[in-house]
Amino acid sequence: MNVGIDFDNTITANPKFFKELVNDLLSSGRNLIYIISSCAKEDEPTLSEIRTRKSLQLNEWGIPFERLELALEPIPENKAFLCESHGIGLMIDDDLRNLEAIMKRDPSIVCVQFFPPNGDEGR
């Protein structure tokens, strides 16, 4: 199965948990991990810089992944498009708006809302 995981406020909120989860998912040899993240950051002017920063952080945490995809504005709709394009079967994200857009575009995708330990849940 192709599994999508959000980066900001999801993986970043608990990298140790996601390292263990990803390694468990990969142990079967049947799953691929896609990081599907937004890239609306004022302090990072290029997609290349965002991709490099996030990839380096994932590698530092020991979280393997097949691809890192960046959703542009409007983020919910573009995350939904990326999930559909990559055949995502399970998507984990903190932002309910993203998950609602994904389920609306493709109801077959199982969506799980992640609640960060800091209590800063997605809208």
C-alpha positions in Angstrom: 0.0 0.0 0.0 1.1 3.6 -0.6 1.1 5.5 2.6 1.1 9.3 2.7 2.3 11.2 5.8 2.2 14.9 6.3 5.5 16.6 7.5 4.7 19.8 9.5 2.9 19.2 12.8 2.6 15.5 12.0 6.1 14.0 11.6 7.7 17.0 13.2 5.5 16.7 16.2 6.8 13.2 17.0 9.6 12.1 14.8 10.5 9.1 17.0 6.9 7.7 16.7 6.9 8.2 12.9 10.3 6.5 12.5 9.0 3.4 14.3 5.7 3.5 12.4 7.4 3.9 9.0 9.9 1.1 9.7 7.1 -1.2 10.8 5.1 -0.4 7.6 8.2 -1.0 5.5 9.1 -4.3 7.2 6.4 -6.1 5.2 8.0 -5.1 1.9 4.6 -4.2 0.6 4.3 -0.6 1.5 5.8 2.6 0.1 6.0 5.9 2.1 5.2 9.2 0.5 5.7 12.4 2.4 3.0 14.8 1.2 3.6 18.2 2.7 2.6 21.8 2.1 5.3 24.3 1.1 3.7 27.6 2.0 6.6 29.0 4.0 7.5 32.7 3.7 11.1 32.1 4.9 11.9 29.6 2.2 11.7 31.1 -1.2 12.1 28.1 -3.5 10.7 24.6 -3.7 14.2 23.2 -4.0 15.1 24.7 -0.6 12.0 23.4 1.1 12.5 19.9 -0.4 16.2 19.9 0.6 15.4 21.0 4.2 12.6 18.5 4.7 14.6 15.6 3.1 17.6 16.3 5.3 15.5 16.4 8.4 13.8 13.1 7.5 17.1 11.5 6.9 18.5 12.9 10.2 15.5 11.3 12.0 16.0 8.0 10.2 12.7 8.1 8.4 12.9 6.5 5.0 10.6 7.5 2.2 9.9 6.8 -1.5 9.0 10.4 -2.5 8.6 13.8 -1.0 5.8 15.8 -2.6 5.1 19.4 -2.0 1.5 20.7 -2.2 1.2 24.3 -3.4 -1.8 26.6 -2.7 -4.6 25.7 -2.4 -3.1 23.1 -0.2 -6.1 20.9 0.7 -7.0 20.4 -3.0 -3.4 19.9 -4.1 -2.8 17.4 -1.3 -5.9 15.5 -2.5 -4.6 15.6 -6.1 -1.2 14.3 -5.0 -2.7 11.5 -2.9 -4.9 10.4 -5.9 -1.9 10.7 -8.3 0.3 8.4 -6.2 -2.4 5.9 -5.4 -2.2 6.6 -1.7 -4.3 4.2 0.3 -3.7 5.7 3.8 -3.1 9.4 4.5 -2.0 10.7 8.0 -2.3 14.5 8.5 -2.9 16.8 11.4 -5.2 19.2 9.4 -8.8 18.1 9.0 -9.3 20.4 6.0 -6.6 18.4 4.1 -8.2 15.1 5.0 -11.7 16.3 4.1 -10.5 17.4 0.7 -8.7 14.0 0.2 -11.8 12.1 1.2 -14.0 14.2 -1.1 -11.7 13.6 -4.1 -11.2 9.9 -3.4 -13.4 8.3 -0.8 -11.4 5.1 -1.0 -8.4 6.7 0.7 -8.4 6.0 4.4 -7.6 9.2 6.3 -6.3 9.4 9.8 -6.1 12.7 11.7 -3.0 13.0 13.8 -3.2 15.1 17.0 0.2 16.5 17.9 1.2 16.0 21.6 1.4 19.8 22.0 -2.4 19.9 21.6 -2.1 22.1 18.4 -4.6 20.1 16.4 -5.3 21.0 12.8 -8.4 23.1 12.2 
